[in-house]
Amino acid sequence: MSMFEPCYHPNLEFLPPEEQRRVQAGLLQQQLRYTLEKSPYYRQSLPGCRVPEKPEEVFAFLSSLPLTTRDDLARCNEAFFAAPPQAVREVVCSSGTTGRAIALPLTSVDLEHLTVAEYYTFAAAGLTENDTVLLCVTMDSLFMAGMAYYLGLQRIGCCVLRQGAGGPALQVERIRRFGVTAIMTVPSFLLAILREAEKQGLSKTDFFLRKAILVGDAVRDASLRPNAVARCIAGLHNLELYGNYGNTEMNGSLCECSAAAGHHIHPDLVHAEILRGDGSPCADGEPGALVVTSLQTEGAPLIRYRTGDITFRITEPCACGRHSHRIGPILARENQMLKIRGTTIYPAAVRDYLHGHEAVRHAVLIAGRDACHGEQLTILLCVDSPDERLHTRLRDELADAFRVRPALEFLPEERLLELMSPPGYRKKRWFIDRRGEPD
């Protein structure tokens, strides 16, 4: 039996901001009281904390509490478990690259939360029971993502093909054979699928896809314009693209709507803050660290969890009619940002640019230090036809796009893939940080 009764508000995002804030205040009170009572970690780290009785005071109270970091979660993992073992229905693990995976238990309340969160996501993208969706994300290995998306698509009423991994040719065959109208995958793989369809000589009328919900990497830049990968996709097929952001700790995801103007925050499911390095709130449009407090969460609730992702807040009403706040695309991970000769570089933006380049097959970015201990960037590339002309052209294009001319090296595909997937890594790595290594 659940510890508290969740209450979801499917139309809340369309209501005035003051009504959203009123509802969220009540949910935040409930969540904080539950967490401070049931979570061993917060009982020990926040002894004697009392949640205000007045709902209007709960936001200030929340902002006075310390942040929870990924290191906290890794170091004291089981201390965050707030539900009794007999209430747990699933255990998921974060997609950490090395070491002991961070586990999070899910109760029936959490599974419903997950389903509702993804229902909101796919509803924003305009999916209906008339859609057949190819799900090209991991469904096993204790990953949350595939299961979450499957639950949300089922709640919408879609026909779901749990394809998961497989080469581009197989995905093309699935799309054609089963009349797939929407796909959920990472942008670079969608690009590979569309290039395979072009290679097979398929016309746009032979290919039924009309929507793509894209995870993992951004499809828009900081100005909310399509980035290089999105532009390449658009050149191959007329698809509606919807960026999707989520993480295991948040127990859900945030999706773009048809206006393509940021990822909508669901006020009945999550409270989000964007903070500067000193902990103060960022102004609208100012990049900062995303900090989330999940609402209506039972198994392992987190208070002010610092995700490590850099984004920005958008508060103006959306053209879709929703009044909920939004976040922009993820610009970088906090520990990945580089400052090269006075220019701030977001490696994720460089990666997205390269993934959209017709000459590039794979890219790995390496952050290091030069002889004067300044930060530098080296990019390892796999290309179809490596030569000096292409090397010069790529360096010039990167200099035009990012105001920095990084070192470039061409490597054979086999060597680069080995570097991307060393033993013990659960995800392919595209960024290697050597700034802290001894000379």
C-alpha positions as CSV (number, residue, x, y, z in Angstrom):
1,M,0.0,0.0,0.0
2,S,1.3,3.4,-0.9
3,M,2.5,5.9,1.7
4,F,0.4,8.8,0.2
5,E,-2.1,9.1,-2.6
6,P,-0.8,10.8,-5.7
7,C,-2.9,13.3,-7.6
8,Y,-2.1,14.2,-11.2
9,H,-3.3,17.3,-13.1
10,P,-3.1,16.7,-16.8
11,N,-4.4,20.2,-17.7
12,L,-2.4,22.0,-15.1
13,E,0.1,23.4,-17.6
14,F,-2.6,25.2,-19.4
15,L,-3.8,27.0,-16.3
16,P,-2.6,30.5,-15.2
17,P,0.9,30.5,-13.5
18,E,-0.6,31.4,-10.1
19,E,-2.9,28.3,-10.1
20,Q,0.1,26.1,-11.1
21,R,2.1,27.6,-8.2
22,R,-0.7,27.0,-5.8
23,V,-1.1,23.3,-6.7
24,Q,2.7,22.8,-6.7
25,A,3.0,24.3,-3.3
26,G,0.6,21.7,-1.8
27,L,2.4,18.9,-3.6
28,L,5.8,20.2,-2.5
29,Q,4.6,20.3,1.1
30,Q,3.5,16.7,0.9
31,Q,6.7,15.5,-0.7
32,L,9.0,17.3,1.7
33,R,7.2,16.0,4.8
34,Y,7.3,12.5,3.4
35,T,11.0,12.7,2.5
36,L,12.2,14.3,5.7
37,E,10.3,11.6,7.7
38,K,11.0,8.5,5.6
39,S,14.4,9.0,3.9
40,P,17.3,7.9,6.2
41,Y,19.7,10.2,4.4
42,Y,17.6,13.4,4.9
43,R,16.6,12.5,8.4
44,Q,20.3,12.4,9.3
45,S,21.5,15.3,7.1
46,L,18.5,17.7,7.9
47,P,17.6,16.8,11.5
48,G,14.9,19.0,13.0
49,C,13.7,20.5,9.7
50,R,10.1,21.3,9.7
51,V,8.1,22.0,6.6
52,P,6.1,25.3,6.9
53,E,2.4,25.0,7.5
54,K,1.6,27.8,5.1
55,P,1.9,26.6,1.4
56,E,3.1,30.0,0.3
57,E,6.2,29.7,2.5
58,V,7.3,26.3,1.1
59,F,9.3,27.6,-1.8
60,A,11.5,29.8,0.3
61,F,11.9,26.9,2.7
62,L,13.0,24.6,-0.1
63,S,15.5,27.2,-1.4
64,S,17.1,27.3,2.1
65,L,17.9,23.5,2.0
66,P,21.3,22.2,0.8
67,L,21.7,20.7,-2.7
68,T,22.0,16.9,-3.1
69,T,24.8,15.9,-5.5
70,R,25.5,12.8,-7.5
71,D,28.4,12.1,-5.2
72,D,26.0,12.1,-2.2
73,L,23.8,9.7,-4.0
74,A,26.7,7.4,-5.0
75,R,28.3,7.5,-1.5
76,C,25.1,6.9,0.5
77,N,23.0,5.2,-2.1
78,E,20.9,2.9,0.1
79,A,20.4,5.7,2.7
80,F,18.1,7.4,0.1
81,F,15.7,4.5,0.0
82,A,12.5,5.7,1.7
83,A,10.0,2.9,1.0
84,P,10.0,-0.5,2.7
85,P,11.4,-3.3,0.6
86,Q,7.9,-5.0,0.3
87,A,6.6,-1.9,-1.5
88,V,9.3,-1.9,-4.2
89,R,8.1,-3.1,-7.6
90,E,11.2,-2.2,-9.8
91,V,14.8,-1.3,-9.3
92,V,16.5,0.9,-11.9
93,C,20.1,2.0,-12.2
94,S,21.5,5.2,-13.5
95,S,23.6,5.1,-16.6
96,G,26.8,5.9,-14.8
97,T,29.9,5.3,-17.0
98,T,32.1,3.5,-14.5
99,G,32.1,2.1,-11.0
100,R,29.1,0.9,-9.0
101,A,25.8,1.9,-10.6
102,I,23.5,4.1,-8.6
103,A,20.3,2.2,-7.8
104,L,16.8,3.6,-7.3
105,P,13.8,1.6,-6.1
106,L,10.4,2.3,-7.6
107,T,7.1,1.6,-5.9
108,S,3.7,1.3,-7.6
109,V,3.4,5.1,-7.0
110,D,6.7,5.7,-8.7
111,L,5.7,3.6,-11.7
112,E,2.5,5.5,-12.1
113,H,4.5,8.8,-11.8
114,L,6.8,7.5,-14.5
115,T,3.8,6.6,-16.7
116,V,2.1,9.9,-16.3
117,A,5.4,11.8,-16.9
118,E,5.9,10.1,-20.2
119,Y,2.2,10.4,-21.1
120,Y,2.6,14.2,-20.7
121,T,5.8,13.9,-22.9
122,F,4.1,12.1,-25.8
123,A,0.9,14.1,-25.6
124,A,3.0,17.3,-26.0
125,A,4.6,15.8,-29.1
126,G,1.1,15.1,-30.5
127,L,1.2,11.3,-30.5
128,T,-2.1,9.5,-30.5
129,E,-3.6,6.0,-30.5
130,N,-3.2,6.2,-34.3
131,D,0.6,6.2,-34.2
132,T,2.9,3.2,-34.5
133,V,6.1,4.0,-32.6
134,L,9.5,2.4,-33.1
135,L,11.3,2.4,-29.7
136,C,15.0,2.3,-30.3
137,V,16.2,2.7,-26.7
138,T,17.4,0.1,-24.2
139,M,14.7,-1.9,-22.5
140,D,16.9,-4.0,-20.3
141,S,20.0,-3.8,-18.0
142,L,18.0,-2.0,-15.3
143,F,17.8,1.2,-17.4
144,M,14.7,3.3,-16.7
145,A,14.4,5.0,-20.1
146,G,13.1,2.2,-22.3
147,M,10.6,1.1,-19.7
148,A,9.5,4.6,-19.0
149,Y,8.8,5.4,-22.6
150,Y,7.0,2.2,-23.2
151,L,4.7,2.8,-20.3
152,G,3.9,6.3,-21.5
153,L,3.3,5.2,-25.1
154,Q,1.0,2.5,-23.8
155,R,-0.9,5.1,-21.8
156,I,-1.4,7.2,-24.9
157,G,-2.6,4.1,-26.8
158,C,0.1,3.8,-29.4
159,C,1.2,0.6,-31.0
160,V,4.8,0.2,-29.8
161,L,7.6,-1.8,-31.5
162,R,10.3,-2.5,-28.8
163,Q,13.1,-2.7,-31.3
164,G,16.0,-1.5,-29.2
165,A,19.4,-2.0,-30.8
166,G,20.0,-3.0,-34.4
167,G,21.7,-1.6,-37.5
168,P,20.1,1.2,-39.6
169,A,19.1,-1.3,-42.4
170,L,17.0,-3.3,-39.8
171,Q,15.3,-0.1,-38.6
172,V,14.4,0.9,-42.2
173,E,12.9,-2.5,-42.7
174,R,10.8,-2.3,-39.5
175,I,9.6,1.2,-40.4
176,R,8.5,0.1,-43.9
177,R,7.0,-3.2,-42.9
178,F,4.9,-2.1,-40.0
179,G,4.0,1.4,-41.1
180,V,5.9,3.2,-38.3
181,T,4.8,6.8,-38.0
182,A,7.0,7.9,-35.1
183,I,10.4,6.9,-33.7
184,M,12.2,7.4,-30.4
185,T,16.0,7.3,-30.6
186,V,19.1,9.5,-30.4
187,P,19.6,12.1,-33.1
188,S,22.8,10.6,-34.6
189,F,21.1,7.2,-35.1
190,L,18.0,8.7,-36.7
191,L,20.4,10.4,-39.1
192,A,22.0,7.0,-39.9
193,I,18.6,5.5,-40.5
194,L,17.6,8.2,-42.9
195,R,20.9,7.9,-44.8
196,E,20.3,4.2,-45.1
197,A,16.8,4.9,-46.5
198,E,18.4,7.3,-49.0
199,K,21.0,4.7,-49.9
200,Q,18.3,2.2,-50.6
201,G,16.7,4.7,-53.0
202,L,13.5,5.1,-50.9
203,S,11.5,8.2,-51.7
204,K,9.8,10.2,-48.9
205,T,6.5,8.7,-49.9
206,D,7.9,5.2,-49.3
207,F,8.8,6.1,-45.8
208,F,6.0,6.6,-43.3
209,L,7.8,8.4,-40.5
210,R,6.3,11.8,-39.6
211,K,7.6,12.4,-36.0
212,A,10.8,11.8,-34.1
213,I,11.2,12.1,-30.3
214,L,14.9,12.5,-29.8
215,V,16.8,11.7,-26.6
216,G,20.3,11.9,-25.3
217,D,21.5,14.8,-27.4
218,A,20.0,18.2,-28.2
219,V,18.4,19.0,-31.5
220,R,18.4,22.8,-30.9
221,D,21.0,25.3,-30.0
222,A,20.9,28.0,-27.3
223,S,18.8,30.2,-29.6
224,L,16.3,27.3,-30.0
225,R,17.1,27.0,-33.6
226,P,17.7,23.6,-35.2
227,N,21.3,22.5,-34.7
228,A,23.5,20.9,-37.3
229,V,22.2,17.4,-36.7
230,A,18.6,18.6,-36.9
231,R,19.3,20.5,-40.1
232,C,20.8,17.3,-41.7
233,I,17.8,15.3,-40.7
234,A,15.5,17.9,-42.2
235,G,17.5,17.7,-45.4
236,L,16.9,14.0,-45.7
237,H,13.2,13.7,-44.6
238,N,10.4,16.0,-43.6
239,L,10.0,15.1,-40.0
240,E,8.7,16.8,-36.9
241,L,11.5,16.8,-34.4
242,Y,10.8,16.9,-30.6
243,G,13.7,17.1,-28.2
244,N,13.3,15.2,-25.0
245,Y,15.3,15.6,-21.7
246,G,15.2,13.2,-18.8
247,N,17.2,11.5,-16.1
248,T,16.7,8.5,-13.8
249,E,16.9,10.6,-10.7
250,M,14.1,12.9,-11.8
251,N,11.8,9.9,-12.5
252,G,10.6,11.1,-15.9
253,S,11.3,13.4,-18.8
254,L,10.5,16.8,-20.2
255,C,9.5,17.2,-23.9
256,E,9.2,19.9,-26.4
257,C,5.8,20.6,-27.9
258,S,4.8,21.6,-31.4
259,A,6.1,25.2,-30.8
260,A,9.7,23.8,-30.4
261,A,10.5,26.5,-27.8
262,G,11.9,24.5,-24.9
263,H,11.1,21.5,-22.7
264,H,7.9,21.9,-20.6
265,I,8.3,21.4,-16.9
266,H,5.4,19.4,-15.4
267,P,4.5,21.4,-12.3
268,D,2.7,18.4,-10.7
269,L,5.6,16.1,-11.2
270,V,8.8,18.2,-10.6
271,H,10.0,21.4,-9.2
272,A,13.0,22.8,-11.2
273,E,15.5,25.5,-10.4
274,I,18.4,26.9,-12.5
275,L,21.2,28.1,-10.3
276,R,24.5,29.9,-10.7
277,G,27.7,28.6,-9.3
278,D,27.2,30.5,-6.0
279,G,23.7,28.9,-5.6
280,S,21.7,32.0,-6.5
281,P,18.9,31.6,-9.0
282,C,19.6,32.5,-12.7
283,A,17.6,35.1,-14.6
284,D,15.5,33.9,-17.5
285,G,17.7,32.8,-20.4
286,E,20.9,32.8,-18.2
287,P,22.7,29.4,-18.4
288,G,23.0,27.6,-15.1
289,A,22.9,24.3,-13.3
290,L,19.5,22.4,-13.4
291,V,18.4,21.4,-9.9
292,V,15.3,19.2,-9.5
293,T,13.0,18.1,-6.7
294,S,10.7,15.3,-7.8
295,L,7.1,15.5,-6.6
296,Q,4.8,12.6,-5.8
297,T,7.8,10.2,-5.5
298,E,8.0,7.5,-2.9
299,G,10.9,5.0,-3.4
300,A,13.9,7.3,-3.4
301,P,12.8,11.0,-3.3
302,L,15.5,13.6,-3.8
303,I,15.5,17.2,-2.5
304,R,17.2,19.7,-4.7
305,Y,19.2,17.2,-6.8
306,R,21.9,18.9,-8.8
307,T,21.7,17.1,-12.2
308,G,25.0,18.4,-13.5
309,D,23.3,19.6,-16.6
310,I,23.6,23.2,-17.8
311,T,20.5,24.8,-19.3
312,F,18.3,27.9,-19.0
313,R,14.8,28.8,-17.9
314,I,12.0,30.2,-20.2
315,T,9.0,31.6,-18.4
316,E,7.1,33.4,-21.1
317,P,3.8,31.6,-22.2
318,C,4.3,29.1,-25.0
319,A,2.6,29.4,-28.4
320,C,1.0,25.9,-27.7
321,G,-1.1,27.4,-24.9
322,R,0.8,26.0,-22.0
323,H,1.8,28.5,-19.2
324,S,4.3,26.1,-17.5
325,H,7.9,27.1,-17.4
326,R,10.3,25.5,-19.7
327,I,14.0,24.7,-19.9
328,G,16.1,25.1,-23.0
329,P,18.3,22.4,-24.5
330,I,21.1,21.0,-22.4
331,L,24.1,23.1,-23.3
332,A,26.7,21.0,-21.4
333,R,27.5,19.0,-18.4
334,E,28.9,21.2,-15.5
335,N,32.2,19.3,-15.5
336,Q,32.7,19.5,-19.3
337,M,32.7,23.2,-19.9
338,L,35.9,24.6,-21.3
339,K,37.4,28.1,-21.3
340,I,39.9,28.3,-24.1
341,R,41.7,31.6,-24.5
342,G,38.7,33.5,-23.0
343,T,36.1,31.7,-25.0
344,T,33.6,29.4,-23.3
345,I,33.1,26.1,-25.2
346,Y,30.3,23.6,-24.6
347,P,31.7,20.3,-25.8
348,A,28.1,19.0,-26.4
349,A,27.5,21.7,-29.0
350,V,30.8,20.8,-30.8
351,R,29.7,17.1,-30.8
352,D,26.3,18.0,-32.1
353,Y,27.9,20.1,-34.9
354,L,30.2,17.2,-35.9
355,H,27.4,14.6,-35.8
356,G,25.6,16.7,-38.4
357,H,28.6,17.0,-40.7
358,E,28.4,14.9,-43.8
359,A,32.0,13.9,-43.7
360,V,32.1,12.8,-40.0
361,R,31.1,9.3,-38.9
362,H,32.3,9.3,-35.2
363,A,33.9,11.9,-33.0
364,V,35.5,11.9,-29.5
365,L,36.4,15.1,-27.8
366,I,39.4,15.2,-25.3
367,A,39.9,18.0,-22.9
368,G,43.4,18.6,-21.7
369,R,45.9,21.3,-20.8
370,D,48.6,23.0,-22.8
371,A,52.2,23.8,-21.7
372,C,51.0,26.9,-19.9
373,H,48.3,24.9,-18.1
374,G,45.5,26.5,-20.1
375,E,42.6,24.4,-21.2
376,Q,42.7,22.9,-24.7
377,L,40.5,20.7,-26.9
378,T,41.6,17.8,-29.2
379,I,39.0,16.1,-31.4
380,L,39.5,12.6,-32.7
381,L,37.5,11.9,-35.8
382,C,36.5,9.0,-38.1
383,V,35.8,10.2,-41.6
384,D,35.2,8.4,-44.9
385,S,38.0,10.0,-46.8
386,P,40.7,11.5,-44.5
387,D,43.1,13.9,-46.2
388,E,44.8,17.3,-45.5
389,R,42.1,19.3,-47.3
390,L,39.3,17.9,-45.2
391,H,41.5,18.4,-42.1
392,T,41.9,22.1,-42.9
393,R,38.3,22.6,-43.9
394,L,37.0,21.0,-40.6
395,R,39.3,23.2,-38.5
396,D,38.2,26.3,-40.4
397,E,34.5,25.4,-40.0
398,L,34.9,24.8,-36.3
399,A,36.8,28.1,-35.9
400,D,33.9,29.9,-37.6
401,A,31.3,28.1,-35.5
402,F,32.9,28.2,-32.1
403,R,35.7,30.9,-32.3
404,V,38.3,28.2,-31.3
405,R,40.5,26.2,-33.6
406,P,41.0,22.8,-31.9
407,A,43.5,20.1,-32.7
408,L,42.1,17.5,-35.0
409,E,43.3,13.9,-35.6
410,F,41.8,11.3,-37.9
411,L,41.7,7.7,-36.6
412,P,40.5,4.4,-38.1
413,E,37.0,3.5,-37.1
414,E,38.1,0.4,-35.2
415,R,40.5,2.4,-33.0
416,L,38.0,5.2,-32.3
417,L,35.2,2.7,-31.4
418,E,37.6,1.0,-29.0
419,L,38.3,4.3,-27.3
420,M,34.5,5.1,-27.1
421,S,33.6,1.7,-25.5
422,P,36.4,0.6,-23.1
423,P,35.8,-2.3,-20.7
424,G,33.5,-1.4,-17.8
425,Y,31.6,1.4,-19.6
426,R,27.9,1.1,-20.0
427,K,27.6,3.9,-22.5
428,K,29.7,5.0,-25.5
429,R,31.8,7.9,-24.3
430,W,32.3,10.9,-26.5
431,F,34.1,13.2,-24.0
432,I,37.3,12.4,-22.2
433,D,38.5,14.8,-19.5
434,R,42.3,14.7,-19.0
435,R,42.5,18.2,-17.4
436,G,43.2,16.8,-14.0
437,E,45.8,14.3,-15.0
438,P,49.5,14.9,-14.0
439,D,51.8,16.2,-16.6
